[in-house]
Amino acid sequence: MTSVIKVVLGVAVIALPSIFIKRHLQTTLQPTSPVVSSIPAPPKGFNPLTATDAQLAKYGLPPRPTPVGSPQYKAWAQAVTAAKTPITPVFHEVKGVSDPPPPQ
């Protein structure tokens, strides 16, 4: 029985951050063109563990679960502190290449 609980918790730790991130990104993307959207990189020294809910949303991070100390909070804290170097994409238009329009 204990090994089953460990497996379920392990799956939750892996799956929860991606579920939070996917759901949250749908509301925080900023349009930069008709087809491309991006999220601003957090400033140097940004700490998601002490950030406000508005700051988390601004930088595309999932909302903080409650209560603090719960398995969900621990998985969230691990996910939001894992990335150390934000990567800012650079987009280039390629003439002659066309993608379908985004869904409306």
Secondary structure, 3 states (H helix, E strand, C coil): CHHHHHHHHHHHHHHHHHHHHHHHHHHHCEECCCCCEECCCCCCCCCCCCCCHHHHHHCCCCCCCCCCCCHHHHHHHHHHHHCCCCCCCCCCCCCCCCCCCCCC
